[in-house]
Amino acid sequence: MKTMQRVMLIAVALMLAIAVVPAWGRIKPMTYPPLNPFEIPQPQKITLDNGIRVYLLEDHTLPIVDLSVVTNRCGSYLEPPAKVGLARMTFEVMRTGGTTTKTGDQIDEELEAIGASVEASAGAVNATAHANALSEYAEQVLATLADVLRHPVFDQDKIELAKTGLRSEISRRNDQPMQMVVREFTKLLYGAESPYARVPEYVTVDAVTRQDMVLFHAAAVQPGNMQIGVVGDFKADEMLALLKKYFGDWPTAAQELPAPPEINYVFAPTVNYAEKTDVNQSNILLGHIGGKMGDPDYPATIVMNGVLGGGFGSRLADNVRTRLGLAYTAMGNYTFQYTYPGIFFAYAATKSESTGKAIREMIKQIKSMQVDPPTATEMKLAKDGWLNSFVFNFDSRAQVLGRMMTYDYYGFPLDYLQQLKAAVEKVTPQDVVEVAKRKLNPDNLQLLVVGKADDFDEPLANFGTVNTIDISIPPPAQEAFAASPEELAQGKAILLKTVDACGGVAAFKKIKSINTVGKMTMNTPQGAFTLDVKSLEVPPDKSRQEVITPMGTQIMVVNGAEGWMEMGGKKQMLPAEQVAESKKENDRNTTMLFARADNPDYQVAYKGEVEFQGKKAARLDFLAVSGAQFTLFVDPAGYLPMGMRFAGQTMAGPGTAEQVYTEYKQISGVKLPVKTTINAGGMTIEMESTATTINGQYDAALFAKPEGM
């Protein structure tokens, strides 16, 4: 977006400059000398005895060494469908979880002390590791990189941290419409279960164990599939000796890994819709499968991309965006990949009321590529756009070396990019038309719209039978509630003793409202901060929370079957799933729970004595009518509740939350916890009630839905 704004500002400035130049002109046409010739550096290539391919490129410009490791046939395509996320988490914890000689934290401290870095990550069909350091520390960092790749221990705490991070991403994956449309469009083209399109879910993340990571590492991280590139301030013979020292004795695995799966794509038109009601624009993707690198049509396709949707001056931008004013963004591209096909797509973001019109214009421009040869201006813009950026393929030697490693692995000549440049320069307008006929299939486009159908200018059914995509996020798996008659009888008996210890059922039934003022301290990796909070609960189904933040007061209200949020003058309705979660919170609220103890609308089972926070506790498992499941831990001596555990929404997405009640006070005839510690999503939250009023006066208007909602 910032780049686009800069381009627009430059364009406006040029227009103003032209406007004030006298007609007879004073500015002479500018001429540009040819670019200075440049030589592509040639790395040394050596293959170690165990199959590792080494590429060395000296560069003494700066005292820095940059190391890249690519492990081919190693990525998420190897992970079982039931454990999607395994490859990514394996490589994350290889780095963070430490090795047989050092913990991950020790590695962090050592690298920080010398200004170096070591990272590792996994993609779909390969995995990468990278290290960077001053040349004087080259051997130390190389040794650390080798240790991380060869001897990870997969510390359980770091595994849990990786899972927490991935769960957080899952919980936010429907926040941005563009991310949603790209994710679901990829599933349409490759298949929802394809390793090139599938995404982690809570259940697949939870299913991954430490042993899974150990086995994945042993099978997939093989020296025979590995490339190591080193560029920087070193002597090649000395660096080769170090690589042999730290990687040369790594035995080659006997197991042959399967190749990434092929894509069997069937061209067919489809119309797909994913609902997102909290937006006022549609995100549209049209397209089908793309191509693989090595295709002789690649040069002409590069020019075709520039003419169709390469930016300002392209047909999509000029017509969908500029001429008709239908879209804020309009672009298109036919992409190629090395291992499996890329995709062809045309994208636009338009206001909801012009969705149909934008789709029709996008299709029209795609079809135009097969019948209307590019004009001289279009050809110049398309070619110049690619050729003028050509030099940036060589802006760093590390980038050059990485590309050469890719070419070498996939069997391309090392000067492939130079050959491609020469071929692009020769592309003619007729070449573009012919390649569009071969590559584009406008009668078999797959259409996906993410937006609010009620506001569209025409129904999507006008384009074909609509398939509605369910974008809801499946919740984590939860152990089914099960109990014997004896456990149910014991559970009810202990619950009644617990209620009596807190004041008795009759006292809790008298509670018509609870008004609480307190503080919430959140302990995060970035430090602790405290916020003032207020809450008003009116059984059975009204609640109001206010959190006073530096940005203003955030208010969330639930009244029966609906709820809303307010902050900074902005108001919005709560999603239905958030209101449903609030209902479950009410079922877990001990004040409301205890008021129904004599005539419960839930089941409670005694599961024996267990340890909770280092102390003995009676475990009571609950199942409410709302579907809420939770466990209450009770002091077996005094019967005061000690805490609660449940699956619910945490700061990092759905997960297990644990509440620990650390202090009680007698208030209006009942004992209530006034200090609670909550452990959830890798974060600790301390809640303290400083003032609690039972059955006090309150304004009913606090639960009135704001006007206009």
C-alpha positions in Angstrom: 0.0 0.0 0.0 2.8 2.4 0.8 4.5 1.7 -2.5 1.2 2.4 -4.3 0.8 5.7 -2.5 4.3 6.7 -3.4 3.6 5.9 -7.1 0.4 7.9 -7.0 2.2 10.9 -5.4 4.9 10.7 -8.1 2.3 10.6 -10.8 0.5 13.6 -9.4 3.7 15.5 -9.1 4.6 14.8 -12.7 1.2 15.9 -13.9 1.5 19.2 -12.0 5.0 19.7 -13.4 3.7 19.2 -16.9 0.9 21.7 -16.3 3.2 24.6 -15.5 5.8 24.1 -18.3 5.2 26.6 -21.1 3.9 25.2 -24.4 7.2 25.9 -26.2 9.0 23.8 -23.5 12.3 24.3 -21.8 13.2 20.7 -20.9 15.2 18.7 -23.4 14.5 15.1 -23.8 16.6 13.0 -21.4 18.8 10.2 -22.7 20.0 7.3 -20.7 23.3 5.5 -21.2 23.2 1.7 -21.3 23.6 -0.1 -18.0 27.1 -1.1 -17.0 27.9 -4.7 -17.9 28.1 -7.0 -15.0 29.5 -10.4 -14.4 27.6 -13.1 -12.6 29.8 -14.6 -9.9 30.6 -18.2 -10.2 30.5 -20.2 -7.0 32.6 -23.3 -6.4 30.5 -26.5 -6.1 31.7 -29.5 -4.1 29.8 -32.6 -3.2 30.8 -34.2 0.2 31.0 -37.9 0.6 27.6 -38.1 2.3 25.9 -36.3 -0.6 25.7 -32.8 0.7 26.2 -30.3 -2.1 28.3 -27.3 -1.1 28.4 -24.0 -2.9 31.1 -21.5 -1.9 31.2 -17.9 -3.1 33.9 -15.5 -1.6 33.0 -11.9 -1.1 35.4 -9.8 0.9 33.5 -6.6 0.6 32.3 -6.8 4.3 33.5 -9.0 7.2 30.4 -11.1 7.1 29.6 -14.7 6.4 26.1 -15.8 5.3 25.2 -19.6 5.4 22.1 -21.1 3.9 21.0 -24.7 4.1 18.2 -26.2 2.0 16.9 -29.7 2.7 14.9 -30.9 -0.3 12.2 -33.5 -0.1 11.5 -32.3 3.4 8.4 -30.3 4.2 4.8 -30.4 5.1 3.9 -32.7 2.3 5.5 -35.5 4.4 3.4 -35.0 7.5 0.3 -37.1 8.1 -3.1 -35.4 7.4 -4.0 -35.9 11.1 -0.9 -34.0 12.2 -0.8 -30.9 9.9 1.6 -28.5 11.4 4.2 -31.1 12.3 6.9 -30.0 9.8 6.6 -26.4 10.7 6.7 -27.0 14.5 9.5 -29.5 14.1 11.9 -27.0 12.5 10.8 -24.2 14.9 11.6 -26.4 17.9 14.8 -27.7 16.4 16.0 -24.1 16.8 14.2 -23.0 20.0 14.4 -26.3 21.8 18.1 -26.6 22.1 20.5 -29.5 21.3 22.2 -32.3 23.2 24.9 -29.8 24.3 23.0 -26.5 24.9 19.5 -25.3 25.7 17.7 -23.1 23.2 18.0 -20.2 25.7 21.8 -20.7 25.9 22.0 -20.7 22.1 20.0 -17.4 22.1 22.4 -15.8 24.6 25.5 -16.9 22.8 24.3 -15.7 19.4 23.1 -12.4 20.9 26.5 -11.8 22.4 28.3 -11.9 19.0 25.5 -10.3 16.9 24.8 -13.5 15.0 21.6 -15.4 14.1 20.6 -19.0 13.4 17.0 -19.7 12.1 15.2 -22.7 10.7 11.8 -23.2 9.0 9.9 -25.7 6.9 7.8 -25.1 3.7 5.7 -27.4 1.6 8.4 -29.3 -0.2 11.6 -28.3 1.5 13.1 -26.8 4.6 15.6 -24.1 5.1 18.1 -23.0 7.8 20.1 -19.8 7.8 22.9 -18.3 9.7 24.6 -15.0 9.6 27.7 -13.7 11.6 30.8 -11.6 11.5 33.5 -13.6 9.7 35.6 -13.8 12.9 32.8 -15.9 14.5 32.1 -18.0 11.4 33.2 -21.3 12.9 31.3 -20.8 16.1 28.1 -20.1 14.2 28.6 -22.9 11.8 29.1 -25.3 14.7 25.8 -24.0 16.2 24.0 -24.4 12.9 25.2 -28.0 12.5 24.3 -28.8 16.1 20.7 -27.5 15.6 20.3 -29.5 12.4 21.9 -32.7 13.7 21.2 -32.9 17.4 17.9 -31.3 18.4 16.4 -32.5 21.7 12.8 -31.1 21.2 12.3 -29.6 24.6 8.7 -30.1 25.7 8.3 -26.6 27.0 9.3 -25.2 23.6 7.0 -27.6 21.9 4.1 -26.2 23.9 5.2 -22.7 23.1 5.2 -23.6 19.4 1.8 -25.1 19.7 0.5 -22.0 21.4 1.8 -19.8 18.6 0.2 -21.9 16.0 -3.1 -22.1 17.8 -3.1 -18.3 18.0 -2.7 -18.1 14.2 -5.6 -20.5 13.7 -7.8 -18.4 16.0 -7.1 -15.2 13.9 -7.1 -16.8 10.4 -10.5 -15.3 9.5 -9.6 -11.8 10.6 -8.4 -10.5 7.2 -10.6 -11.1 4.1 -7.7 -11.2 1.7 -6.0 -14.0 3.7 -9.3 -15.9 3.7 -9.8 -15.6 0.0 -6.2 -16.7 -0.8 -6.4 -19.7 1.6 -9.8 -21.0 0.3 -8.9 -20.3 -3.3 -5.7 -22.4 -2.9 -7.9 -25.2 -1.5 -10.2 -25.0 -4.6 -7.3 -25.4 -7.0 -5.2 -28.0 -5.2 -7.8 -29.7 -3.2 -8.7 -29.1 0.5 -6.7 -32.2 1.6 -3.7 -31.5 -0.6 -0.4 -30.9 1.2 -0.1 -27.7 -0.9 -3.3 -26.3 0.5 -4.3 -27.9 3.8 -3.9 -25.8 6.9 -3.3 -26.7 10.6 -6.4 -27.1 12.8 -6.5 -27.2 16.6 -7.0 -31.0 16.5 -4.0 -31.6 14.2 -1.8 -29.3 16.3 -2.9 -31.0 19.6 -2.2 -34.4 18.0 1.5 -33.7 17.4 3.8 -35.2 20.1 7.5 -34.9 20.8 8.1 -38.4 19.4 6.5 -37.3 16.2 9.0 -34.5 15.9 11.9 -36.9 16.7 10.8 -39.3 14.0 10.1 -36.6 11.4 13.6 -35.1 12.0 15.2 -38.5 11.7 13.4 -39.4 8.5 13.3 -36.1 6.7 16.5 -34.2 7.6 18.9 -36.2 5.4 22.3 -35.0 4.2 21.8 -36.7 0.8 19.0 -34.1 0.1 20.9 -31.2 1.5 22.5 -28.1 -0.1 24.7 -25.7 1.8 25.6 -22.3 0.4 28.1 -20.0 2.0 28.9 -16.5 0.8 31.1 -13.8 2.4 34.5 -13.1 3.8 36.3 -16.4 3.9 38.8 -18.5 2.1 37.1 -21.3 0.2 39.5 -24.0 1.2 39.3 -23.1 4.9 35.4 -22.9 4.7 35.3 -26.3 3.0 37.4 -27.8 5.8 35.0 -26.5 8.4 32.0 -27.8 6.5 33.6 -31.2 6.4 34.4 -31.0 10.1 30.8 -30.3 11.2 28.8 -32.0 8.4 31.1 -34.5 6.7 30.6 -37.3 9.2 26.7 -37.1 9.1 25.7 -40.5 7.8 23.4 -40.7 4.8 20.0 -42.2 5.7 19.0 -45.5 4.1 15.3 -44.4 3.8 14.3 -43.1 0.4 11.7 -40.3 0.9 8.7 -40.1 -1.5 8.6 -37.4 -4.1 6.1 -34.5 -3.6 2.7 -35.6 -5.0 1.5 -34.6 -8.5 -1.5 -32.4 -9.1 -4.3 -34.0 -11.2 -6.3 -30.8 -12.0 -9.6 -31.0 -13.9 -10.6 -27.8 -15.6 -14.2 -26.9 -14.7 -16.1 -23.7 -13.8 -17.2 -23.3 -10.2 -18.8 -20.5 -8.2 -17.9 -20.3 -4.5 -18.9 -18.0 -1.7 -17.5 -17.5 1.9 -19.6 -15.3 4.1 -18.0 -12.5 6.1 -20.7 -10.1 7.3 -18.5 -7.6 9.1 -17.1 -6.1 5.9 -18.4 -3.6 3.3 -16.3 -4.9 0.4 -15.8 -8.1 -1.5 -12.5 -9.9 -2.1 -12.7 -11.7 -5.5 -10.4 -14.3 -7.0 -10.9 -15.9 -10.4 -8.6 -18.5 -11.9 -7.4 -22.0 -12.3 -4.2 -24.1 -12.1 -0.9 -22.5 -13.3 2.4 -23.9 -14.7 5.7 -25.5 -13.8 9.1 -24.0 -14.3 10.9 -25.2 -17.4 7.8 -24.6 -19.6 8.9 -23.0 -22.9 5.9 -20.7 -22.6 7.4 -19.0 -19.5 9.0 -15.9 -21.3 5.8 -15.1 -23.2 3.7 -15.6 -20.1 5.8 -13.1 -18.2 4.8 -10.5 -20.8 1.2 -11.7 -20.8 1.1 -11.2 -17.0 2.3 -7.6 -17.4 -0.3 -6.8 -20.0 -3.2 -8.4 -18.1 -2.5 -7.5 -14.4 1.0 -6.4 -13.7 0.1 -3.0 -12.2 -0.7 0.5 -13.5 -1.3 0.3 -17.2 -2.4 -3.3 -17.2 -5.8 -4.2 -18.5 -7.2 -5.2 -15.1 -6.0 -2.1 -13.4 -6.9 0.3 -16.2 -10.4 -1.1 -16.7 -11.6 -2.6 -13.4 -9.9 0.1 -11.2 -9.3 3.2 -13.2 -11.9 3.4 -16.0 -14.9 1.9 -14.2 -13.8 2.7 -10.6 -14.9 -0.7 -9.4 -12.0 -1.8 -7.3 -9.4 -0.4 -4.9 -7.0 -3.2 -6.1 -7.1 -5.2 -9.3 -4.3 -7.5 -10.5 -3.6 -10.8 -12.1 -0.8 -13.3 -12.7 -0.1 -16.7 -14.1 2.5 -18.3 -11.8 5.0 -21.1 -12.2 6.6 -23.3 -9.5 9.4 -25.8 -9.6 7.9 -28.9 -7.8 4.2 -28.6 -8.5 2.1 -26.2 -10.7 1.5 -22.6 -9.7 -1.8 -20.9 -10.1 -3.4 -18.4 -12.5 -5.5 -15.8 -10.7 -7.2 -12.5 -11.2 -7.9 -10.5 -8.0 -10.0 -7.5 -7.1 -11.2 -5.9 -3.9 -14.4 -3.9 -4.6 -17.3 -2.5 -2.6 -20.0 -5.0 -2.0 -22.5 -3.2 -4.2 -20.3 -3.6 -7.3 -19.3 -7.3 -6.8 -21.1 -8.7 -9.9 -20.0 -5.9 -12.2 -16.4 -6.3 -11.1 -16.5 -10.1 -11.8 -17.9 -9.5 -15.3 -15.3 -7.0 -16.1 -12.5 -9.2 -14.8 -13.7 -12.1 -17.0 -14.0 -9.8 -20.0 -10.4 -8.7 -19.6 -9.1 -12.2 -19.2 -10.9 -13.2 -22.5 -9.5 -10.1 -24.2 -6.0 -11.5 -23.9 -6.9 -14.3 -26.4 -8.2 -12.0 -29.1 -6.8 -8.5 -28.7 -3.0 -8.3 -29.3 -1.2 -6.0 -26.9 -0.7 -2.5 -28.2 2.8 -1.1 -28.5 2.3 0.8 -25.2 1.1 -2.3 -23.4 4.1 -4.3 -24.7 6.5 -1.6 -23.6 5.0 -1.3 -20.1 4.9 -5.1 -19.7 8.4 -5.7 -20.9 10.0 -2.7 -19.1 8.3 -3.6 -15.9 10.0 -7.0 -15.9 13.3 -6.0 -17.6 13.9 -2.9 -15.5 13.6 -5.0 -12.4 16.0 -7.6 -13.8 19.1 -6.0 -12.1 17.5 -6.5 -8.7 18.0 -10.2 -9.2 21.7 -9.5 -8.5 21.6 -7.0 -5.7 23.3 -9.3 -3.3 25.6 -12.3 -3.7 23.6 -14.3 -1.2 20.6 -13.9 -3.4 22.6 -14.9 -6.5 24.0 -18.0 -4.7 20.5 -19.0 -3.5 19.1 -18.8 -7.0 22.0 -20.9 -8.4 21.4 -23.5 -5.7 17.8 -23.8 -6.9 18.8 -24.0 -10.5 21.3 -26.7 -9.8 18.9 -28.8 -7.8 16.2 -28.7 -10.4 18.5 -29.1 -13.4 18.5 -25.6 -14.8 21.6 -24.0 -16.4 23.2 -21.6 -14.0 22.7 -18.8 -16.6 19.0 -19.6 -16.9 18.0 -16.1 -15.8 20.2 -14.5 -18.5 18.6 -16.8 -21.1 15.2 -15.9 -19.8 16.0 -12.2 -20.2 17.0 -12.6 -23.8 13.8 -14.6 -24.5 11.5 -12.0 -22.9 13.1 -9.3 -25.0 12.1 -11.2 -28.2 8.4 -11.8 -27.2 6.0 -10.3 -29.8 2.3 -9.2 -29.4 1.2 -12.3 -31.3 3.3 -14.4 -29.0 1.2 -13.0 -26.1 -2.1 -13.8 -27.8 -0.9 -17.4 -28.6 0.3 -18.0 -25.1 -2.9 -16.7 -23.6 -4.8 -19.2 -25.8 -2.7 -22.0 -24.5 -2.5 -21.0 -20.8 -5.8 -19.2 -20.0 -9.1 -21.0 -19.8 -11.7 -18.3 -19.3 -14.6 -20.7 -19.8 -13.4 -22.9 -16.9 -12.6 -20.3 -14.2 -13.1 -21.0 -10.6 -14.7 -18.0 -8.8 -14.4 -17.3 -5.1 -15.9 -14.3 -3.3 -15.5 -13.5 0.3 -17.9 -10.9 1.5 -21.5 -10.1 2.4 -23.9 -11.5 -0.2 -26.9 -9.4 1.1 -25.2 -6.3 -0.3 -24.1 -7.6 -3.7 -25.4 -5.9 -6.8 -26.5 -9.3 -8.2 -26.7 -12.8 -6.8 -23.7 -15.0 -7.4 -26.1 -17.6 -8.7 -26.1 -15.6 -11.9 -22.6 -17.0 -12.6 -23.5 -20.6 -11.8 -24.5 -22.9 -8.9 -23.1 -21.5 -5.7 -21.0 -23.6 -3.4 -21.0 -22.0 0.1 -17.7 -22.6 1.9 -17.7 -23.2 5.6 -14.9 -21.0 7.0 -15.8 -21.7 10.7 -12.8 -22.8 12.7 -13.3 -26.3 14.1 -12.9 -26.3 17.9 -10.3 -28.4 19.7 -11.2 -32.0 20.4 -12.6 -32.5 23.9 -12.9 -35.6 25.9 -16.4 -36.8 26.0 -18.2 -36.6 29.4 -18.7 -40.0 30.9 -19.8 -41.1 34.4 -21.2 -44.0 36.3 -24.3 -43.7 38.5 -22.0 -43.9 41.5 -19.8 -41.1 40.3 -22.9 -38.9 39.6 -24.3 -39.6 43.0 -20.9 -38.8 44.7 -20.5 -35.7 42.5 -23.8 -34.2 43.6 -23.2 -34.9 47.2 -19.8 -33.3 47.2 -21.2 -30.3 45.2 -23.8 -29.7 47.8 -21.2 -29.8 50.6 -19.2 -27.3 48.5 -22.2 -24.9 48.2 -22.8 -25.2 51.9 -19.2 -24.3 52.7 -19.7 -21.1 50.6 -23.0 -20.1 52.1 -25.7 -22.5 51.0 -28.0 -22.8 48.0 -30.6 -20.4 49.5 -28.1 -17.6 49.9 -26.9 -17.9 46.3 -30.5 -18.0 45.0 -31.0 -14.5 46.6 -28.3 -13.0 44.4 -29.9 -10.9 41.7 -26.9 -8.9 40.7 -23.1 -8.7 41.4 -21.2 -5.5 40.8 -17.4 -5.9 41.0 -14.6 -3.3 40.7 -11.0 -4.6 40.5 -7.7 -4.9 38.7 -6.4 -7.2 36.1 -2.7 -7.8 35.8 -1.5 -9.5 32.6 1.9 -11.1 32.7 3.2 -11.4 29.2 6.7 -12.2 27.7 7.0 -8.4 27.2 6.3 -7.7 30.9 3.4 -7.2 33.2 0.8 -4.5 33.0 -2.3 -3.7 35.1 -5.7 -2.5 34.0 -8.8 -1.4 35.9 -11.9 -3.5 35.3 -15.5 -3.3 36.2 -18.2 -6.0 35.8 -21.9 -6.3 36.4 -23.6 -9.7 36.3 -27.3 -10.1 36.4 -28.3 -13.8 36.5 -29.2 -15.7 34.5 -28.0 -14.2 31.2 -26.9 -10.6 31.4 -23.3 -9.4 31.8 -21.3 -6.3 31.3 -17.5 -5.9 31.4 -15.6 -2.7 31.2 -11.8 -2.7 30.8 -10.1 0.7 31.1 -7.1 0.8 28.7 -4.7 3.6 27.7 -6.6 3.8 24.4 -10.0 4.2 26.1 -12.6 2.0 27.8 -13.6 -1.2 26.1 -17.1 -2.4 26.9 -18.6 -5.8 26.2 -22.3 -6.5 26.9 -24.2 -9.7 26.6 -28.0 -9.6 27.0 -29.6 -13.0 26.4 -29.1 -14.2 22.8 -27.2 -11.2 21.6 -24.2 -9.0 22.6 -22.1 -6.1 21.4 -18.9 -4.3 22.0 -18.0 -0.6 22.3 -14.7 1.2 22.2 -13.6 4.6 21.0 -17.1 5.5 19.9 -17.3 2.5 17.6 -19.9 -0.2 18.2 -20.3 -3.7 16.7 -22.4 -6.8 17.4 -20.7 -9.8 18.8 -20.6 -12.9 16.6 -23.0 -15.6 17.5 -20.2 -17.9 18.5 -18.9 -15.3 21.0 -22.4 -15.0 22.5 -22.5 -18.8 22.8 -19.2 -18.8 24.5 -20.6 -16.2 27.0 -23.4 -18.7 27.8 -20.8 -21.3 28.6 -18.9 -18.8 30.8 -22.2 -18.3 32.8 -22.5 -22.1 33.2 -18.9 -22.1 34.7 -19.6 -19.1 37.0 -19.7 -20.6 40.5 -22.2 -18.0 41.7 -24.8 -19.1 39.1 -23.7 -22.7 39.4 -24.3 -22.8 43.2 -27.7 -21.2 42.9 -28.9 -24.2 40.8 -27.1 -26.9 42.9 -30.4 -28.3 44.3 -32.1 -28.5 40.9 -29.2 -28.6 38.4 -29.5 -28.4 34.6 -26.1 -30.1 34.4 -24.4 -33.4 35.3 -21.6 -33.6 37.9 -19.4 -36.6 38.5 -16.8 -37.2 41.2 -13.6 -38.5 39.6 -11.6 -39.1 42.8 -8.8 -37.3 44.5 -6.1 -35.7 42.3 -3.3 -33.2 42.7 -4.1 -29.6 41.9 -1.5 -26.9 42.3 0.6 -29.2 44.5 -2.3 -30.0 46.9 -4.9 -32.8 47.1 -8.2 -32.0 45.6 -11.6 -33.7 44.9 -12.2 -33.6 41.1 -15.7 -32.8 39.9 -16.4 -33.0 36.2 -19.4 -31.0 34.9 -21.5 -31.2 31.7 -24.0 -28.3 31.2 -27.0 -28.2 28.9 -25.1 -25.6 26.8 -22.5 -28.1 26.1 -19.9 -26.5 28.4 -17.6 -29.0 30.1 -15.4 -28.1 32.9 -13.7 -29.5 36.0 -14.0 -28.0 39.5 -11.3 -28.8 42.1 -12.5 -28.8 45.7 -10.6 -28.9 49.0 -11.5 -32.3 50.4 -11.2 -31.0 54.0 -13.1 -27.7 54.0 -14.9 -28.1 50.6 -14.0 -24.6 49.4 -13.4 -24.6 45.6 -9.7 -24.5 44.8 -9.9 -23.8 41.1 -11.3 -24.8 37.8 -10.0 -26.1 34.5 -11.8 -26.0 31.1 -11.3 -25.7 27.4 -12.2 -22.3 26.1 -11.0 -19.1 24.4 -7.7 -17.9 25.5 -5.5 -14.9 24.5 -3.8 -17.3 22.0 -7.1 -18.9 20.7 -8.9 -21.9 22.0 -7.0 -23.9 24.5 -7.0 -25.1 28.1 -7.5 -22.5 30.8 -6.9 -23.0 34.5 -8.3 -20.7 37.3 -6.8 -20.8 40.8 -8.7 -19.3 43.6 -6.2 -17.9 46.1 -8.3 -15.8 48.5 -11.9 -15.7 49.7 -14.1 -13.1 51.4 -17.5 -13.3 53.1 -19.8 -10.9 51.2 -23.5 -10.6 52.0 -23.7 -14.1 53.4 -21.7 -15.9 50.8 -18.0 -16.7 50.3 -16.6 -15.5 47.0 -13.1 -15.7 45.5 -11.6 -12.2 45.4 -8.2 -13.2 44.1 -7.9 -15.5 41.1 -4.9 -16.5 39.0 -5.7 -17.6 35.4 -3.2 -19.6 33.4 -4.2 -19.8 29.7 -2.5 -19.6 26.3 1.0 -19.3 27.8 -0.1 -16.2 29.7 -0.8 -15.6 33.4 -3.5 -13.2 34.4 -4.1 -12.1 38.0 -7.6 -10.9 38.9 -8.3 -9.0 42.2 -11.7 -7.8 43.3 -11.3 -4.6 45.4 -15.0 -3.9 45.9 -17.9 -6.3 45.4 -21.6 -5.3 45.9 -24.4 -7.9 45.8 -27.9 -6.9 44.9 -27.0 -3.2 44.6 -28.8 -0.7 42.4 -28.0 -0.6 38.7 -29.3 1.2 35.6 -31.2 -1.2 33.3 -30.1 1.0 30.4 -26.6 -0.5 30.8 -28.0 -3.6 29.0 -29.9 -1.7 26.3 -28.6 -2.2 22.8 -27.2 1.0 21.3 -29.3 2.7 18.6 -28.4 1.8 15.1 -27.2 -1.7 15.8 
